[in-house]
Amino acid sequence: MSLPSDDILTRPLGVPEPADDSLKGRLARLRARLRPAHVHAGLGAGTLAAFGLLYLIGNPRGGEPRFVAPIALREAPAEAQRPAPAEPVRTAEAELPPVPAQRSAEEVESASGVTVFRPSGTAAPSEAVVIRVPTAEVKLVPAPDPRLSERGRHGTMPKLGEGRLRALDVYARPEEPGSGPRIAILLTGLGTGQSATASAIVKLPPQVSLAFAPYGEVERSAARARDFGHEVLIQVPMEPFDYPDSDPGPQTLLAAARPAENADRLAWAMSRLPGAVGLTNLMGSKLLAEGTALEPVLREAAARGLGFVDDGTAQRSLAPSLAAKAKAPAARAEIVLDAVPRAEAIDRELARLEAQARTKGFVLASAGASPLTIERISRWARDLDARGLRLVPVSAALRAPAPGTRVSKAE
């Protein structure tokens, strides 16, 4: 049977083509549906009538396109089930600074200046401890002081002020009051290595005096050391026995040079570092053993209000014996802490330094500015107060005689 084109276009998808759309045909299909054996004979008349009416009226949604598609549910992958990270909430207020990482107790103590001394082998908070709180910061007199300065051929030079006012007295670090054996340490070789210089300035107690070689940007480094409370000295390059194989550097004072030539080189070295309390040798084993070359150096230091410290590395030095003759405040280091540059050797010399201080009351030591030496002295000095010992600046050995030291003082 042919159908109009409208019926073809509007027939629901998937619905079979009707054989006869007349009333007679519909009744015939109804009777055919009621014939199968699976229809229960006891079906009520009301139910049959309702079903027949629905069939006769037809599907009210007939004519709408239909398509049945199977839907299968699948579990999402584990990654897809994870909740997305929450977007950080941003506000108009300024962001807070990041919280610094937790620091160790040693770092906190070092940064604050407060040192806790616990009995050996114990670390429990319940044990008895000694706490050292830093005292008021000591500020050194700014340099150069116009009362103690004059213009020289190479720059600003130290001089004696009115009333014999000396740089040794004005620029020195004051000695803190206290009792007990005293120890002074002079660290040499600073200024040429920036890393070691910065480490010594920051890590070592301010009572440790620092000696700078007269090269590079020494004035800036020495000023920073004085800002941290360290008094400073100038290292004067002096001729060693194996010169020039071992060369202290330019402007070295030579044992056989004319006095005027050495005086000019000494003036150059002194002009390099304002604020120094004195001079010390840079090498110099040969010059220190030549009285005719060394005595003018000691006299010039005294005439300009400076002291002289022999670092103890030259075995045949005449500085202690010539100091009184030259009327120069001078002292010699009795112990060179890092003569053997190994940790256990340095620790052994530090222990010997303590023992001598307890016996004599005062000991002066020297050391070079190597990272190992700085680290060992820094560790040793942390609980020095708890052991009944005091660190004092090197100027204490130059300004006033102490028992057991070879010191002469200018009149």
C-alpha positions, 0 to 999 in steps of 0.5 A: 500500500502506497503512503503519502510523502507526509506519512513517510517523513513523519513516521517515527523512526523504528516503528514498522509500517502499519498494514491498515490504518482504518478502524476495521484494520485496527480492530483486526490487529487488536483481535490478533494480539489477544489470541496468543496463549500467554494472555491470561484468560482472567484479564478483566474487561476493564483492562481490555477496554482501556488497552484497546482505547489506547491503541485506537487513539494511538501514541500521542508522541507519534510522529516525533523522531525517536532513536534508542541508544544504549548507554554503558557506564564506565568507571573514570580513571583514578587520576580523573577522580582526584579533586583538582587542587584548590586555587589559592585565594588572593586578596587585595591586602599585601601578601605576608612574607614567607615563614623562614625555615626552622633553624638549628639552636646553634644558628639561633644562638649565633644570630642572637649573640646569646650562648648556652653552655651545657655540661659536657656530654649533656644537652637536656634542658633540665640540666644546669646551664650557663647562659651568656647574654651579649653585653652592650655593643662596643663602638670604636672611635671613628677613623681617621680622627683629625687629632691623630692624622696628617697628610703625607706623601702617600696619603693620610698618616697617623701622628701623635696628637696634643698631649702625646695622644696616641692612636694606640689609645684612641683606636683601641677596643676597650677591655671589658671589666672582669677577673681571671686569666686573660688571652689576646689573639692576633689574626693575620693575613686579612684583606687579600682573601675576601671570603676569609676576611668576611668570615673572620670579621663575622664569626670571631669574637670582637675581642680578637684583633685583626691584622690586614695586609696593605693591599687591595681595598684594605681600607674598606675591609678594615672599616667593616672590621672596626664596625664589628668591634675588632681593633685592627693592625697594619701588616708591614711587608718585611724581607724573609730569609728566602726572599725573593722566592718567598715574596711578601709583596710590593713595598717590602722593607729590605734588610740591606736597603737604605734607611730612607728607602725603608722609611718611605715604604713604611710610610706607604704601608701606614697610609693604607689603613686609617684607624690602626692601633699598631704594626705587625710583620708580614713575613720578615724573618730576615729583617726582624733579625737585623737590628740596624734595619728593625730599630728605625721601624720601631722608632717610627711606630712609636713616634706616630703613636703606634705599637708593634706586635711580633707575630712569633713566626720568626725564631730569631726576632730582635723586636722584644730586645730592641723595643725598650731601646726604641721606646716603642710599645711592643709585644711578641706572640708566645704561641702560633696557633696554626703553625701546624695547619691541622684541626687537631694540632690547632686544638692542641695549641688552644689547650696549651694557650689556656694552660699558659694563661692560667699559669701566667695570667696573660698570654698573647697568641697569633694565627693566620686567617685560614678558614680552618683556623677561623673555624677552630678559634670560633668553636673554642671561644664559645664557652671561654667565659664558662671556663673562667677565661677572658678574651682581650684585644691585643692592645691590652698587651701594648698599653699596659704590661701584664705578668709573664709578657715581654712588653715595653711601653712608650713614656 
